[in-house]
């Protein structure tokens, strides 16, 4: 578990305790721990209890909680508050800029306990009667709730890329005779993903699944699973001689595939071992997975992805002066 993941427990604990109007000094200490831990260079998992408790602002009580998280993957104190909190209120924490103090107001004064009820309350113009809320705040909240609805069950690529790569390594390790690659939106590196997707030349056996990857269902062509943190995982499988055809099919979006078939009318792309054979058979230049959501790029032989070396200007970055994890000196010296 990374330092950022561990720090997240303390941010959540501080928020839920603030929702219940608990000791403000404890709340502040947990939120400070979140800031401190997420910026820490040394992995907490490699430190001793003495080393952790010696960190400024991290006392024995928080140290004990850190090692509880490392050992169990949970935090009992948070679970205690979660049990007495309506689940809908916890979901409200996902609404950007809508913190525990405001959530408590709508909960206690309007008896609103779900995001849906909050949305209706906004549309019924009931929030403007509350202290700290106005017409502008209410309209802004409506937009944020609508965004939350649209983004439900979706994940930012940057947030789950590491987990996705870990699962790829796990699948390759547990199915050493198979060819396993990423596919779908994850292979395209879409900004927002519905799931982590993989393609294998073997159907995954029971040995693939454990506490980190939990099997949910099976069909003749794919398994549906989820990670311990709730990320959906889909594993497609096919014979090795069809791998290229299936990889092409699963990687492209619906619009891309329809356009590709249109410009390659009359050609059969079944039973191809390598994906490059699909483009060769179509008489079209190979197009990188990252552009398989752009039908207009089909046939563009001059297309190339932006590389790190192409960046010539200043890139906006945060340091430890705000919410970054590296100092100004480290940023300047990094190469």
Helices and strands as residue ranges (DSSP letters): H 3-19, H 24-38, G 44-46, H 49-53, H 60-72, H 76-83, H 87-92, H 100-110, H 115-123, G 127-129, H 135-151, E 155-156, H 157-174, E 180-182, H 184-188, E 192-193, E 196-200, G 206-208, E 213-218, E 222-227, E 232-237, G 240-242, H 243-251, H 254-263, H 276-282, G 289-291, G 295-297, G 308-310, H 328-333
